[in-house]
Amino acid sequence: MSDEIKGIVEAGLKGVGEKLEAAITKFEGQYAEAGKTDAEIKAEVKALSDKFEATVTEIAQKMEKAGDHGAEKLTAGAEFVKSEQFKALASRQVTTARIEVKNTVVADTTTTFPDQRPGVIAGNFLPLTLRQLIPTINVTSNAVNSLRESAWTNSAAEVAQGAAKPESAITFAQYNVVIETVAHFIKVSNQLLADAPAVVAYIDTRLRDGLAQRIEAQLLLGNGTSPNLSGLTDAGNFTAFTPTSGANLVESINKAKYALWATGNAPDTVVVNPAAWGAMELAREGAGTGAYLYGAPGTGAGMNPFGLNVVLSNHMPVGSFLIGNLRGSATIFQRQGATVEMGFVNDDFTRNLLTIRAEERLGLAVDRPAGILYGAITGA
């Protein structure tokens, strides 16, 4: 209610009400003494009642103009005018009238807000394609020591009766997988935490995704220098692939597949950059019909050249690819899964801030480097 209307309500109701009450008191006094009233008092009561009704009606009209045009919202004066008590007073059935005005908060132009879409419109979440291909083992220490075969000489042969048997040779090498920590944090205000739980829940989701994206990159490209993981393309974790000059992607995939088969490894997965695979889909014959080499768009050629599953990863360099049996050649050792914690750090408490931290501890072991080939798509 504006100050102007509030003033009218207070002054009008108080002034007219006091005069009406005095006249009614006088009216009742004369009635008690003589059982009748003179014409002057009757006229005064009627005039004051009419003035009171007109004043309240004026207030109601002003409030109606000031409000919006939605659902009807009654002021105190308007509620009084519409009441049965006021009607009885105006028709002289009673000498006093009283109603209770409910304390109802109604909206006006300053308290009406636009509709709010629930939740938070998320940003881009890159697909996670690599980690699910590698088995995970939970561990309870900060490092894992293991032995892996580094050389094998198979001298098995047919032997004549009484002849010396051939000796085979196998060499093992010890390797150490260090558990590393991947983490990040963000600061939020206590007010945000209390007033916008949906936003805080989204921050939790985004922090976890940030961890997963960084781990995905480390599993492929980590250089092994602490605190980095030793990724699949780190030196010693793969066998180098030598491409053929001028070969396209599917031709290199075919060559690498059977190079692995020759060493006793059956590959099932190829990791390529999306841009490299897109270029392969658009490649055409250089002469003749100009047909698409990998199948015309809409023919459903799929992403399974020569029976291998192609996995797209933005972290793979555009001109390179990796092929192998990842489930049989590598292992993730997980010390601590993705964990989100909240707490006060440094002067957070005095600044009404809260630190939200997400971290995970893990390491990658490549058990069989001979089962993974990595190199350029085409030679010079």
HUFEN-V694490 format. One record per pair of residues at least 24 apart in sequence whose C-alpha atoms are under 10 Angstrom apart, sorted by the first residue. I is the first residue (numbers start at 0). J is the second residue. Records with the same first field share a line. If there is no record, write none. Layout:
I->J  J
//
This chain:
0->62  65  66  74  107
1->62  65
3->61
4->58  59  61  62  65
5->58
7->54  55  57  58  61
8->54  55  57  58  59  74  75  76
11->50  51  54  55  58
12->51  52  54  55  76
14->51
15->47  48  50  51  52  54
16->47  48  50  51
17->47
18->43  44  47  48  51
19->43  44  45  46  47  48  50  51  94  95
20->44  47  94  95
22->47
23->47  94  95
24->94
26->94
27->94
44->89  91  94
45->89  90  91
48->85  88  89  90  91
49->89
51->80  89
52->76  77  79  80  85  86  89
53->80
55->79  80
56->80  81
65->107  108
66->105  106  107  108
67->106  107  108
68->107
69->106  107
70->105
71->105
72->103  104  105  106  107
73->100  103  105
74->100  101  103
75->99  100  101  102
76->100
117->197
118->195  196  197  198  200  201
119->197  198  200  201  202
120->201
121->201  204  205
122->205
123->205
124->205  208  209  212
125->208  209  211  212  312  313
126->208  211  212  215  311  312  313
127->208  211  212  214  215  216  310  311  312  313
128->215  270  310  311  312  313
129->214  215  216  218  219  268  270  310  311  312  325
130->211  214  215  216  218  219  325  330  331
131->215  325  326
132->268  310  324  325  326  327  329  330
133->218  324  325  326  327  328  329  330  331  363
134->325  326  327  328  329  330  331  332
135->326  329  330  331  332  333  361  362  363
136->330  331  332  333  334  361
137->331  332  333  334  335  336  361
138->178  331  332  333  334  335  361  362
139->332  333  334  335
140->177  178  332  333  334  335
141->176  177  178  179  332  333  334  360  361  362
142->175  176  177  178  179  332  334  361  362
143->174  175  176  177  178  332  362  363  364
144->173  174  175  176  177  364
145->171  172  173  174  175  176  364  366
146->170  171  172  173  174  175  366
147->171  172  173  174  365  366  367  368
148->172  173  366  367  368
149->173  366  367  368  369
174->364  365  366
175->364
176->223  228  229  331  332  361  362  363  364  365
177->223  225  226  227  228  229  332  360  361  362  363  364
178->225  226  227  228  331  332  333  334  335  359  360  361  362  363
179->225  226  227  228  229  333  334  359  360  361  362  363
180->214  225  226  227  228  334  335  358  359  360  361  362
181->209  210  211  213  214  217  226  227  228  337  357  358  359  360  361
182->206  207  209  210  213  214  337  338  339  356  357  358  359  360
183->207  209  210  339  355  356  357  358  359
184->339  340  341  354  355  356  357  358
185->341  353  354  355  356  357
186->341  342  343  344  347  352  353  354  355  356
187->347  351  352  353  354  355
188->347  350  351  352  353  354
189->347  348  350  351  352  353  354
190->351  352  353
191->352  353
192->352  353
199->355
202->355
203->338  339  340  355  356  357
204->339
205->357
206->337  338  339  355  356  357  358
207->337  338  339  356  357  358  359
208->337  357
209->357  358
210->337  338  357  358  359
211->337  358  359
212->314
213->314
214->359  360  361  362
215->312  313  314
216->312  313  314  315
217->314  362  363
218->314  331  362  363  364
219->270  312  314  315  321  363
220->314  315  316
221->363
223->362  363
227->362
228->361  362  363  364
229->362  363  364  365
230->329  362  363  364  365
231->321  325  328  329  363  364  365  368  371  372  373
232->315  320  321  368  371  372  373  374
233->365
234->368
235->365  367  368  369
236->328  329  364  365  366  367  368  369  370  371  372  373
237->321  322  323  328  365  366  367  368  369  370  371  372  373  374
238->321  367  368  369  370  371  372  373  374
239->321  368  369  371  372  373  374  375
240->319  320  321  322  371  372  373  374  375  376
241->372  373  374  375  376  377  378
242->374  375  376  377  378  379
243->375  376  377  378  379
244->376  377  378  379
245->376  377  378  379
246->376  377  378  379
247->275  278  279  282  292  376  377  378
248->275  276  278  279  280  282  318  319  320  375  376  377
249->276  279  280  292  293  303  304  305  376
250->304  305  376  377
251->320  374  375  376  377  378
252->304  305  307  309  320  321  322  376
253->304  305  306  307
255->321  322  323  371  372  373  374
256->305  306  307  322  323  372
258->372
259->322  323  324  369  370  371  372
260->370
262->369  370
263->369  370
264->323  324  327  328  367  369  370  371
265->323  324  327  370  371
266->306  307  308  322  323  324  325  326  327  328  370  371  372
267->303  305  306  307  308  309  322  323  324  325  326  327
268->303  306  307  308  309  310  321  322  323  324  325  326  371
269->302  303  304  307  308  309  310  311  320  321  322  323  324  325  371  372  373
270->308  309  310  311  312  313  314  315  319  320  321  322  323  373
271->309  310  311  312  313  314  315  316  317  318  319  320  321  322  376
272->309  310  311  312  313  314  315  316  317  318  319  320
273->310  311  312  313  314  315  316  317
274->311  312  313  315  316  317  318
275->311  315  316  317  318  319  320  376
276->302  309  310  311  317
316->375
317->375  376
318->374  375  376  377
319->373  374  375  376  377
320->372  373  374  375  376
321->371  372  373  374  375  376
322->370  371  372  373  374
323->368  369  370  371  372  373
324->367  369  370  371  372
325->365  366  367  370  371
327->365  366  367  370  371
328->364  365  366  367  368  369  370  371
329->363  364  365  366  367  368  370  371
330->362  363  364  365  366
331->361  362  363  364  365
332->360  361  362  363  364
333->359  360  361  362  363
334->359  360  361  362
335->359  360  361
336->360  361
337->361
//
